[in-house]
Amino acid sequence: MNGKIIFLLLISCVLFKTQRIEAKEAPLYSFPPLFVKSTVFRYSPEEIQWQMEDLETTIELKLNSAIEDRIKGLVTRGRVGMEHFLGRSARYFPLFEEKLKKAGLPEELKFLAVVESALKPGAVSGKGAAGLWQLMPETAREYGLIVEKDVDERLDPNKSTEAALSLLTDLYQKFGDWKLAIAAYNCGSSRVSGIIKRRKSKNYAKIKRLLPRQTRHYVEKYTAMAYLMSYYHFYNLRPRYPDYNLVMTQTLRVYKRNTFQQIGLELGISVALLQELNPSYSKSFIPANKSGNYLILPKVGLSRESLSNVKCLLE
């Protein structure tokens, strides 16, 4: 009897060790058919830090107790929200990755938009920030976006991403450190500059205690989100994808004025879908623009003829 118990215990230990090794070797940014059943409490802080380091990001991801608590909160109380973030990422991350690569910026900056807006292009804060990247009106205008009654390009996924990446580029060139750039994105460049001047250091770890509490939490949220959006399958989080017409899209650059009603009739799609895909045009029409506007359309179900007709109308 004792021999059987010992044998079963040995087998259990081997299976547990094998499962942990397989979990660590699971591919990143994938949607495996079998999710590892786990909770945050399975991993020690040392293991989470190992996983962070294994991502080999340009921006250092370093665990502390506050970030660990945020991770635990996101995979317990915040599970449903995390699964929605993961689903929406299929809609926006390919766009972010393309523009980040073109700008020569770290790919992991895409996680900043999750913290800013939960990947909702129509998100508006109580302070007036709007869009995926939560740009304030004056900042948006400074980076070339139109913010008017009929058109708010902060809600345009393409143009707002380009503006946000230009801002992040400027902040990094100024501070020479991505965590300082991320902090300045939240609380303002002048605030961070003043703290650096007083402390005579550009080391984020040395000056972070002088930053506003909201900004310190903001950087912690970014670190937790960058980790979990990469290792979500270790925590049995399942992406909740939007409708395929919101994910499988194509983008046209257009110049002439036209209404969503006319475009919808030509393509055989609803005005509501066009509004969902193009939230920057609040009056359901695209204004004329010599520099060009973006029109996002479904990729599936449109005939070549109707698409060609729309191009002729708007280009």
C-alpha positions as CSV (number, residue, x, y, z in Angstrom):
1,M,0.0,0.0,0.0
2,N,2.8,2.5,0.9
3,G,4.6,1.6,-2.2
4,K,1.6,2.4,-4.4
5,I,1.2,5.8,-2.7
6,I,4.8,6.7,-3.2
7,F,4.6,5.6,-6.9
8,L,1.5,7.8,-7.4
9,L,3.2,10.8,-5.7
10,L,6.2,10.4,-8.0
11,I,4.1,10.3,-11.1
12,S,2.1,13.4,-9.9
13,C,5.4,15.3,-9.4
14,V,6.7,14.4,-12.9
15,L,3.4,15.5,-14.5
16,F,3.3,18.8,-12.6
17,K,6.9,19.6,-13.6
18,T,6.2,18.7,-17.2
19,Q,3.1,20.9,-17.3
20,R,5.1,23.9,-15.9
21,I,7.8,23.4,-18.5
22,E,5.3,23.2,-21.3
23,A,3.6,26.3,-20.0
24,K,6.8,28.3,-20.1
25,E,7.6,27.1,-23.6
26,A,4.1,28.0,-25.0
27,P,4.4,30.4,-28.0
28,L,3.7,34.1,-27.3
29,Y,1.0,36.1,-29.1
30,S,-0.8,32.9,-30.1
31,F,-4.3,31.5,-29.6
32,P,-3.6,27.9,-28.5
33,P,-6.4,25.4,-28.9
34,L,-5.9,24.2,-25.4
35,F,-5.5,26.8,-22.7
36,V,-3.4,26.1,-19.6
37,K,-5.7,26.0,-16.6
38,S,-4.1,28.2,-14.0
39,T,-4.5,31.1,-11.7
40,V,-2.1,33.9,-10.9
41,F,-1.4,32.4,-7.6
42,R,0.3,29.4,-9.3
43,Y,3.3,31.6,-10.3
44,S,5.8,33.0,-7.9
45,P,7.1,36.6,-8.3
46,E,10.4,35.1,-9.5
47,E,8.5,33.1,-12.3
48,I,6.6,36.2,-13.4
49,Q,9.8,38.2,-13.6
50,W,11.4,35.4,-15.6
51,Q,8.4,35.5,-18.0
52,M,8.7,39.3,-18.3
53,E,12.4,39.0,-19.1
54,D,11.8,36.3,-21.7
55,L,9.7,38.7,-23.7
56,E,13.0,40.6,-24.6
57,T,11.3,44.0,-24.8
58,T,13.0,47.3,-25.4
59,I,11.2,48.8,-22.5
60,E,12.3,47.0,-19.3
61,L,9.4,45.2,-17.6
62,K,10.3,44.8,-13.9
63,L,8.0,43.3,-11.3
64,N,7.2,44.7,-7.9
65,S,4.5,44.0,-5.3
66,A,2.2,46.7,-6.7
67,I,2.4,45.3,-10.3
68,E,1.9,41.8,-9.0
69,D,-1.2,42.9,-7.2
70,R,-2.5,44.5,-10.5
71,I,-1.9,41.3,-12.3
72,K,-3.8,39.3,-9.7
73,G,-6.6,41.8,-9.9
74,L,-6.8,41.6,-13.7
75,V,-7.0,37.8,-13.8
76,T,-9.6,37.6,-10.9
77,R,-11.9,40.6,-10.6
78,G,-11.0,41.9,-14.0
79,R,-11.2,38.7,-16.0
80,V,-14.1,39.7,-18.2
81,G,-12.5,43.1,-19.0
82,M,-9.2,41.4,-19.9
83,E,-10.9,39.0,-22.3
84,H,-12.6,42.0,-24.0
85,F,-9.2,43.8,-24.3
86,L,-7.7,40.7,-25.8
87,G,-10.6,40.4,-28.3
88,R,-10.3,44.0,-29.4
89,S,-6.6,43.7,-29.8
90,A,-7.2,41.6,-32.9
91,R,-8.9,44.7,-34.4
92,Y,-6.2,47.3,-33.5
93,F,-2.8,45.6,-32.8
94,P,-2.0,44.9,-36.5
95,L,-2.5,48.6,-37.2
96,F,-0.4,49.6,-34.2
97,E,2.4,47.1,-35.1
98,E,2.6,48.3,-38.7
99,K,2.9,52.0,-37.7
100,L,5.3,51.3,-34.8
101,K,7.6,49.4,-37.2
102,K,7.4,52.2,-39.7
103,A,8.3,54.7,-37.0
104,G,11.1,52.6,-35.6
105,L,9.5,52.4,-32.2
106,P,9.3,49.5,-29.7
107,E,6.4,47.2,-30.6
108,E,5.4,46.9,-26.9
109,L,4.1,50.5,-27.0
110,K,0.9,49.1,-28.4
111,F,0.0,48.1,-24.9
112,L,-0.2,51.7,-23.9
113,A,-3.4,52.1,-25.8
114,V,-5.0,49.4,-23.7
115,V,-4.3,51.3,-20.6
116,E,-5.4,54.6,-22.1
117,S,-8.8,53.6,-23.7
118,A,-9.4,49.9,-23.2
119,L,-9.0,49.9,-27.1
120,K,-12.3,51.8,-27.6
121,P,-11.8,54.4,-30.3
122,G,-14.8,56.4,-29.2
123,A,-13.6,56.7,-25.6
124,V,-13.8,60.2,-24.1
125,S,-12.4,61.1,-20.6
126,G,-13.9,63.5,-18.1
127,K,-11.0,65.8,-18.8
128,G,-11.7,65.9,-22.5
129,A,-9.1,63.4,-23.8
130,A,-10.4,61.2,-26.6
131,G,-9.7,58.2,-28.8
132,L,-7.6,55.1,-28.6
133,W,-4.7,57.1,-27.4
134,Q,-6.7,59.6,-25.3
135,L,-5.2,62.8,-26.8
136,M,-6.2,66.2,-25.4
137,P,-7.6,68.6,-28.0
138,E,-4.6,71.0,-27.9
139,T,-2.1,68.1,-28.1
140,A,-4.0,66.6,-31.0
141,R,-4.0,69.9,-32.9
142,E,-0.3,70.3,-32.2
143,Y,0.3,67.0,-34.0
144,G,-1.8,67.9,-37.0
145,L,-5.2,66.4,-36.1
146,I,-8.5,68.1,-36.8
147,V,-10.7,68.5,-33.7
148,E,-13.9,70.2,-34.7
149,K,-17.6,69.7,-34.2
150,D,-18.2,67.6,-37.3
151,V,-14.8,65.8,-37.4
152,D,-12.6,64.6,-34.5
153,E,-9.6,62.9,-35.8
154,R,-8.6,61.7,-32.4
155,L,-11.3,59.1,-32.9
156,D,-9.7,58.0,-36.2
157,P,-7.6,54.8,-35.5
158,N,-5.0,55.6,-38.2
159,K,-4.5,59.3,-37.7
160,S,-4.7,59.2,-33.9
161,T,-2.1,56.4,-33.8
162,E,0.2,58.4,-36.1
163,A,-0.1,61.5,-33.8
164,A,0.4,59.5,-30.6
165,L,3.5,57.8,-32.0
166,S,4.9,61.2,-33.0
167,L,4.3,62.5,-29.5
168,L,6.0,59.4,-27.9
169,T,8.9,59.8,-30.3
170,D,9.4,63.5,-29.2
171,L,9.1,62.5,-25.5
172,Y,11.7,59.7,-25.9
173,Q,14.1,62.1,-27.7
174,K,13.7,64.5,-24.9
175,F,14.2,62.2,-21.9
176,G,16.1,59.3,-23.5
177,D,14.2,56.7,-21.4
178,W,11.0,55.0,-22.4
179,K,9.5,54.8,-18.8
180,L,10.1,58.6,-18.5
181,A,8.5,59.1,-21.9
182,I,5.5,57.0,-20.8
183,A,5.2,58.9,-17.5
184,A,5.4,62.2,-19.5
185,Y,2.6,61.0,-21.8
186,N,0.4,60.7,-18.7
187,C,1.3,63.8,-16.6
188,G,3.0,66.1,-19.1
189,S,6.5,66.8,-20.3
190,S,7.0,69.9,-18.2
191,R,6.1,68.0,-15.0
192,V,8.7,65.3,-15.6
193,S,11.3,67.8,-16.7
194,G,10.8,69.7,-13.4
195,I,11.3,66.6,-11.4
196,I,14.4,65.6,-13.3
197,K,15.9,69.0,-12.7
198,R,15.2,68.9,-9.0
199,R,16.5,65.4,-8.6
200,K,19.3,65.8,-11.2
201,S,18.6,62.3,-12.5
202,K,17.0,60.8,-15.6
203,N,16.7,57.4,-13.9
204,Y,13.0,56.5,-13.6
205,A,13.6,54.4,-10.5
206,K,15.2,57.3,-8.7
207,I,12.6,59.9,-9.5
208,K,9.4,57.9,-9.6
209,R,8.5,58.7,-6.0
210,L,8.3,62.4,-6.9
211,L,5.8,61.7,-9.8
212,P,2.1,62.1,-9.2
213,R,0.6,59.0,-7.7
214,Q,-1.7,58.7,-10.8
215,T,1.4,58.6,-13.0
216,R,3.2,56.0,-10.9
217,H,0.1,53.8,-11.1
218,Y,-0.1,54.5,-14.9
219,V,3.4,53.0,-15.5
220,E,2.5,50.1,-13.2
221,K,-0.7,49.4,-15.2
222,Y,1.3,49.5,-18.4
223,T,3.8,46.9,-17.1
224,A,1.0,44.6,-15.9
225,M,-0.9,45.0,-19.2
226,A,2.2,44.3,-21.3
227,Y,2.8,41.1,-19.3
228,L,-0.8,39.8,-19.3
229,M,-1.6,40.6,-22.9
230,S,1.4,38.4,-23.8
231,Y,0.9,35.6,-21.3
232,Y,-2.9,35.6,-21.1
233,H,-3.2,31.9,-22.0
234,F,-1.3,30.9,-18.9
235,Y,-4.2,32.3,-16.9
236,N,-7.0,30.6,-19.0
237,L,-8.1,34.0,-20.3
238,R,-10.1,33.6,-23.6
239,P,-10.3,36.5,-26.0
240,R,-13.9,37.8,-26.6
241,Y,-13.7,38.9,-30.2
242,P,-15.9,41.6,-31.8
243,D,-18.0,40.9,-34.9
244,Y,-15.8,39.8,-37.8
245,N,-16.8,42.9,-39.8
246,L,-15.1,45.1,-37.2
247,V,-11.9,42.9,-37.3
248,M,-11.5,42.0,-40.9
249,T,-11.3,45.5,-42.4
250,Q,-9.6,47.5,-45.2
251,T,-8.7,51.2,-45.2
252,L,-9.1,53.6,-48.2
253,R,-7.6,57.0,-48.4
254,V,-10.2,59.4,-49.8
255,Y,-10.4,63.0,-50.7
256,K,-13.9,64.0,-51.7
257,R,-17.0,64.7,-49.6
258,N,-19.7,62.1,-49.4
259,T,-22.3,60.7,-46.9
260,F,-22.3,57.4,-45.1
261,Q,-25.8,56.9,-46.6
262,Q,-24.5,57.1,-50.1
263,I,-21.5,55.0,-49.4
264,G,-23.7,52.4,-47.6
265,L,-26.1,52.2,-50.6
266,E,-23.3,51.7,-53.0
267,L,-21.7,49.0,-50.9
268,G,-24.8,47.3,-49.5
269,I,-23.9,47.8,-45.9
270,S,-25.5,49.7,-43.1
271,V,-24.9,53.3,-42.0
272,A,-24.6,51.9,-38.4
273,L,-21.6,49.7,-39.4
274,L,-19.9,52.6,-41.2
275,Q,-20.3,54.7,-38.1
276,E,-18.9,52.0,-35.9
277,L,-15.9,51.6,-38.2
278,N,-15.4,55.4,-38.6
279,P,-16.2,57.2,-35.3
280,S,-14.3,60.3,-36.2
281,Y,-17.1,61.5,-38.5
282,S,-19.8,62.5,-36.0
283,K,-22.3,63.8,-38.7
284,S,-22.1,60.6,-40.8
285,F,-20.4,62.2,-43.7
286,I,-16.7,62.5,-44.8
287,P,-15.6,66.0,-45.5
288,A,-13.4,66.9,-48.5
289,N,-9.7,67.0,-47.6
290,K,-6.8,67.7,-50.0
291,S,-4.5,65.8,-47.6
292,G,-6.9,62.8,-47.5
293,N,-9.1,61.1,-45.0
294,Y,-9.3,57.5,-44.0
295,L,-12.4,55.4,-44.7
296,I,-12.5,52.0,-43.0
297,L,-14.7,49.3,-44.6
298,P,-15.4,45.6,-44.0
299,K,-13.0,43.3,-45.9
300,V,-15.5,40.6,-46.5
301,G,-18.7,40.6,-48.6
302,L,-18.0,43.7,-50.8
303,S,-18.0,43.2,-54.5
304,R,-15.1,44.5,-56.6
305,E,-17.5,46.6,-58.6
306,S,-19.1,48.4,-55.7
307,L,-15.7,49.0,-54.1
308,S,-14.4,50.4,-57.3
309,N,-17.5,52.7,-57.6
310,V,-16.9,54.1,-54.1
311,K,-13.2,54.7,-54.9
312,C,-14.3,56.7,-57.9
313,L,-16.8,58.7,-55.8
314,L,-14.2,59.6,-53.1
315,E,-10.8,59.5,-54.7
